[in-house]
Amino acid sequence: MERRSSFEDDQIPNQTFARRSANYQPSSWDYTSLHTLSNTLKEEVNDHVHDRLAEELMQEVRNQINDGIKLQQQLELIEAIDRLGLSSLFHEEIYRVLSVLSLNNCKEVILCGLRSTAICFQLLRRFGFQISEGIFDDFMDGDHNAFLPTLSDDVIGLLSLYNASYMAFPGENKMESARSFAVKHMNRENMQEILPGSIESAIGHALDLPLHRRMPWMEARMYIDMYELEDDMSPPLLHLAKIHFNKVQSIHQKELKHAGSWWRRLDLGKTINFSRDRLMECFFYVVGIVHHPDYGFCREKLTQVGMLIATIDDVYDVYGSLEELELFTQIIDRYMNGEGAWFLGL
């Protein structure tokens, strides 16, 4: 039986309609040039060399985590691993340490001071462990209403407390007090006179946008430079972070090439020229949502969905007439109900 449209000819509007335009600018990216993207890991030989070196460095870092270093150093090392984008490489080691801390309610950590306690709270919440805001009670007055004034000069501790405060659940008043207390004392007028440049830079970085709200790989790239200046920096960890970042960058470049090829084949950027052509922006947004290196297929498909959504959005907001959009909506509804699956050969 011959397939036919569900709409009759007299349903299609034939009156003229003055098309609107949002005056979207063309994409500033040349999709042809996407195929020339490359980095130091382009050659297969280099891939093997870097993988072998990365394995050696990972073992050195594992030894650092497990070789009986002080609890404070262990927490700071795990925090650095996480901020450098390497937590997926040390999943077992991180969870083993945090599991022990969660079970004993971080009693040992509290004795190490405000910085270690704040890092512990942040990491436990970050990796899905249960921890109460009561962990900070020892750093507050008798009624647990305010933090002790003596902590105001512990700038590094305040910075960690500020970052930890954004891991709070709604209604946790102590963490709201923690954030206000940290911001107040990190913003003191004489703070620049007493702080080393690296600490001042770290505070400015945190206050500009909270760590919890930053894009993971952008933060990793920034933190590589910051971590390199720290006094207790781990050379194997820093070297591993640079290798891993370059590898992830290479993965994203390949994904972007695939997305660019798909968009060029679809040719919507030319045939529907009233719509936004923002492939790079969509891909960048998706990388912020799905940042694990192994989930490339998901990133590519979400980028495609994002571009199609943007196109359809512009059809509704900019281009179509009311009658056209009513028919278009009916088509979409019928497709979603399964009546139009044959159209795509499904």
HUDA-V412366 format. One record per residue. N is the residue number from 1. RES is the residue in one letter. PHI is phi in whole degrees, 0 to 359 (NA if undefined). PSI is psi in degrees with one decimal (NA if undefined). Layout:
N:RES:PHI:PSI  N:RES:PHI:PSI
This chain:
1:M:NA:137.3  2:E:286:131.8  3:R:280:144.1  4:R:218:160.9  5:S:292:151.6  6:S:279:-6.3  7:F:253:138.3  8:E:276:159.4  9:D:299:-34.6  10:D:284:-4.6  11:Q:277:-18.6  12:I:276:121.9  13:P:295:137.5  14:N:242:2.7  15:Q:284:153.8  16:T:287:149.8  17:F:218:129.0  18:A:285:109.6  19:R:290:139.1  20:R:269:168.9  21:S:213:136.5  22:A:268:0.1  23:N:56:42.4  24:Y:295:135.4  25:Q:282:148.8  26:P:300:159.3  27:S:300:139.3  28:S:277:0.1  29:W:256:137.2  30:D:267:110.0  31:Y:295:-26.1  32:T:296:-37.0  33:S:289:-17.4  34:L:300:-28.5  35:H:283:-5.7  36:T:261:-0.7  37:L:298:137.4  38:S:199:163.9  39:N:214:-167.4  40:T:292:-11.6  41:L:262:15.9  42:K:295:-42.0  43:E:283:139.5  44:E:299:-36.2  45:V:299:-43.7  46:N:297:-34.4  47:D:303:-47.5  48:H:294:-41.7  49:V:297:-46.5  50:H:293:-36.8  51:D:296:-41.4  52:R:293:-41.9  53:L:294:-39.5  54:A:298:-39.9  55:E:298:-42.0  56:E:296:-42.2  57:L:292:-37.6  58:M:298:-38.6  59:Q:293:-38.1  60:E:297:-41.8  61:V:292:-39.7  62:R:302:-41.8  63:N:297:-38.1  64:Q:297:-39.6  65:I:292:-38.4  66:N:262:-8.7  67:D:272:34.8  68:G:71:28.6  69:I:289:162.5  70:K:299:151.3  71:L:302:-40.6  72:Q:300:-44.8  73:Q:293:-35.4  74:Q:296:-42.8  75:L:293:-42.0  76:E:294:-35.1  77:L:293:-42.6  78:I:294:-39.3  79:E:299:-43.8  80:A:296:-41.6  81:I:302:-44.3  82:D:294:-45.8  83:R:290:-23.7  84:L:275:1.9  85:G:79:24.5  86:L:249:9.1  87:S:298:-31.0  88:S:293:-22.7  89:L:279:-20.6  90:F:234:38.1  91:H:303:-49.4  92:E:295:-44.0  93:E:295:-42.1  94:I:295:-45.9  95:Y:292:-31.6  96:R:295:-44.8  97:V:294:-46.2  98:L:291:-31.8  99:S:298:-43.6  100:V:297:-44.3  101:L:297:-38.8  102:S:294:-38.2  103:L:291:-35.3  104:N:263:15.2  105:N:58:25.8  106:C:61:29.0  107:K:299:-40.9  108:E:293:-34.0  109:V:294:-41.2  110:I:302:-35.8  111:L:292:-19.2  112:C:279:-11.9  113:G:114:179.7  114:L:295:-44.4  115:R:300:-49.6  116:S:296:-39.4  117:T:296:-42.6  118:A:294:-41.7  119:I:297:-42.7  120:C:299:-46.8  121:F:300:-46.7  122:Q:297:-44.7  123:L:293:-41.0  124:L:297:-45.4  125:R:294:-39.4  126:R:298:-37.2  127:F:258:15.1  128:G:87:15.5  129:F:270:154.0  130:Q:276:131.5  131:I:206:134.8  132:S:272:151.6  133:E:294:-11.7  134:G:296:-10.0  135:I:300:-21.6  136:F:266:5.1  137:D:301:-35.2  138:D:291:-12.0  139:F:255:12.0  140:M:239:168.0  141:D:290:179.4  142:G:301:-33.2  143:D:270:0.2  144:H:59:35.0  145:N:260:-23.4  146:A:211:152.9  147:F:281:151.2  148:L:295:133.4  149:P:302:-26.3  150:T:294:-15.3  151:L:278:-7.3  152:S:295:-22.5  153:D:266:-5.2  154:D:275:78.7  155:V:296:-42.7  156:I:294:-39.1  157:G:296:-39.2  158:L:296:-39.0  159:L:297:-43.9  160:S:294:-38.0  161:L:297:-41.4  162:Y:298:-47.0  163:N:298:-39.5  164:A:293:-30.5  165:S:297:-23.7  166:Y:279:-1.8  167:M:265:10.9  168:A:286:151.3  169:F:272:157.8  170:P:304:135.2  171:G:89:0.8  172:E:275:93.9  173:N:293:-31.1  174:K:296:-37.2  175:M:287:-30.6  176:E:294:-40.3  177:S:295:-37.1  178:A:298:-44.1  179:R:295:-45.3  180:S:297:-41.9  181:F:296:-44.5  182:A:294:-46.0  183:V:297:-42.7  184:K:303:-45.8  185:H:273:-22.5  186:M:283:-19.6  187:N:261:14.6  188:R:298:149.8  189:E:298:-37.2  190:N:270:8.5  191:M:296:-37.9  192:Q:295:-25.5  193:E:283:-24.2  194:I:252:-3.0  195:L:255:140.7  196:P:296:157.0  197:G:301:-38.5  198:S:294:-39.4  199:I:291:-42.0  200:E:300:-41.6  201:S:296:-40.7  202:A:295:-38.6  203:I:293:-45.2  204:G:300:-39.7  205:H:298:-43.5  206:A:290:-42.4  207:L:289:-27.5  208:D:295:-42.9  209:L:203:124.5  210:P:304:144.0  211:L:305:-40.0  212:H:295:-20.5  213:R:256:4.5  214:R:274:153.9  215:M:288:123.3  216:P:309:-48.4  217:W:283:-28.0  218:M:293:-41.2  219:E:295:-40.7  220:A:300:-42.9  221:R:295:-41.9  222:M:294:-41.6  223:Y:289:-25.8  224:I:304:-45.8  225:D:293:-39.2  226:M:291:-42.7  227:Y:294:-32.5  228:E:298:-24.0  229:L:267:-7.7  230:E:287:144.5  231:D:295:-38.1  232:D:261:27.6  233:M:300:140.1  234:S:264:110.9  235:P:305:-44.2  236:P:299:-38.7  237:L:293:-42.4  238:L:297:-44.3  239:H:297:-43.5  240:L:298:-40.0  241:A:298:-40.5  242:K:293:-43.2  243:I:297:-45.5  244:H:293:-39.8  245:F:298:-43.4  246:N:297:-36.5  247:K:293:-44.2  248:V:296:-39.1  249:Q:300:-41.4  250:S:297:-40.0  251:I:298:-46.1  252:H:294:-33.6  253:Q:296:-41.2  254:K:295:-41.5  255:E:297:-39.5  256:L:293:-35.9  257:K:299:-43.7  258:H:297:-43.2  259:A:296:-40.4  260:G:296:-40.7  261:S:296:-42.0  262:W:299:-43.4  263:W:292:-37.9  264:R:292:-40.5  265:R:295:-39.0  266:L:292:-34.8  267:D:63:23.2  268:L:291:-28.1  269:G:300:-26.6  270:K:260:-42.7  271:T:287:-28.8  272:I:243:76.7  273:N:280:-3.0  274:F:275:-10.3  275:S:264:164.2  276:R:288:138.9  277:D:246:88.9  278:R:229:52.8  279:L:298:-46.2  280:M:299:-42.1  281:E:295:-40.2  282:C:297:-44.6  283:F:296:-42.6  284:F:299:-41.8  285:Y:298:-43.5  286:V:294:-37.3  287:V:300:-32.8  288:G:290:-26.1  289:I:273:-47.2  290:V:245:89.4  291:H:259:-7.2  292:H:293:131.0  293:P:303:-28.7  294:D:281:-7.6  295:Y:258:44.7  296:G:294:-39.9  297:F:300:-41.6  298:C:297:-43.2  299:R:298:-43.1  300:E:297:-44.1  301:K:290:-38.5  302:L:294:-34.9  303:T:297:-43.6  304:Q:297:-44.8  305:V:299:-42.4  306:G:300:-41.4  307:M:293:-40.3  308:L:293:-38.5  309:I:297:-43.6  310:A:298:-39.6  311:T:295:-47.4  312:I:296:-38.5  313:D:301:-40.3  314:D:288:-29.7  315:V:299:-43.9  316:Y:286:-47.8  317:D:281:-26.4  318:V:241:-49.4  319:Y:264:-47.7  320:G:284:153.2  321:S:277:167.9  322:L:299:-43.7  323:E:295:-42.3  324:E:297:-41.7  325:L:289:-32.3  326:E:296:-43.9  327:L:295:-41.5  328:F:298:-40.6  329:T:295:-39.6  330:Q:298:-40.4  331:I:298:-44.9  332:I:297:-42.4  333:D:298:-42.2  334:R:292:-36.8  335:Y:295:-43.3  336:M:295:-26.5  337:N:273:2.2  338:G:96:-5.8  339:E:285:-20.9  340:G:251:14.3  341:A:298:-29.7  342:W:297:-25.0  343:F:298:-35.0  344:L:261:8.5  345:G:74:27.8  346:L:269:NA
